[in-house]
Structures are given as structure tokens and as C-alpha cells.
Amino acid sequence: MERIELTDEMISVLRERVRDYLKPKRYLHTLAVEEEAARLGGMFLPERVNALRAAALLHDITKRDDLEKQLQYCSEFGIIYDVSEKSSPKLFHAKTAAALARRDFAEFVDDEIVSGIRWHTTGRAEMTTFESIVYLADYIEKTRTFPDCVELRRYFWDGVASPGVDLAEHLKKTMVKSFDLTIGNLIEENSPIDRDTVAARNRFILELREDVN
Ligand SMILES: [Fe+2]
């Protein structure tokens, strides 16, 4: 896979450029995701820390756009969507942000960065470590106060601090827990559960059982 090298200067430029795409509160969240992704990157993918920063900075660039605009992006970028997704418009922004990042920020992204953006909301089967970090950073960044976020943040960092921890395994367990929390909420709200989320959870559970790999 072709990988882009991002300097600290490029990250600073990107950090300013994405500001135009985000409401002020979302921008603060985005900066917190960047910081969290860099911290997790330092533990799991040290050579990709700036790429993780870029994915974090770009992950929500279409979040403020309404359903009409999301559908417009879909036709513009040839994004295929399921009719059921129209009832969960939140799910559009990951797909549309990935496409918009390629168009408006081409000099800052490679395939890995774009896929980190693409899968940051639902997850997917066989998530890469890169995708998992962007997803998890979004969930547990320090400004999140939603009880599930607080719980997952504590679970992850307590596990990291526990003696003899296998970090790769703990990351997978944290991902499973995140999906359990998300799916639990969706059930409570009587909302549909995205198939990619189910596939992501299934895959991590099998990996933890070592039925695969
Ligand atoms: Fe986010």
C-alpha cells in the first residue's frame, strides 16, 4: 500500500484547514480525537502517528451536513447506500467524509487514512489496528462525558496499566466492549443495528478465541 509521509508542519496546516469544515464544538472534539489517536498510535503504530492525526482531523468533516447534503455527496461521489441507512443519517458522515477527504485534502491522505475515516463510526469485519485506533480515539477522547464513553475510557486505560497486559489483546477486548455498549444502546432505543458493527464484533470475538489467525 502506498503510504504518505506527513510532516509535523503538514499536520499543523491540516489542523487549521479542517477548522472551516467544523462547528466550534466539533472542532474541539476533533482536536481531542487527534490527541487521543496520537497517544494510541504511540502505543500501537508509532510509525503512523501523523497519519492517525490526519485521519482524526478529517474524520468528522461532513458531520454538520444535513441529510439532503449527505445524499448530494453520495450522488456526487458515487457512494452506494442502503435505504435503511436513511433512517440512521448519522451513518452517512463517515462515508461522505472519506470521499470529501480524498477530494479536498488529497495531499494529506492515503488509503489507510481514508479507510480510518470510512470505518470510524460503525467499525467493520477485520478492522485494522489503524482503523481501530481512529474508532477508539473518537469514543474515548477526553472531552467525552457520555457514561459509556467514560466507562470505556476507564476500561481501556485500567487494562493498559494492569501488570502483564497483552496490549494487542486488550485493544481487541476494548473494541468488543465498545460494540457491546453501542449495541446495548441501540437495542434500548429500538434502533436498527448496523451490519458492519455486528460483523466487527463477531470478528474480534473470534480473534480473541483464536479461531482465526
Ligand atoms: Fe467524531
Residues whose N, C-alpha, C, O or C-beta is under 5 A from the ligand:
A	BS01	LIG	D60 D138
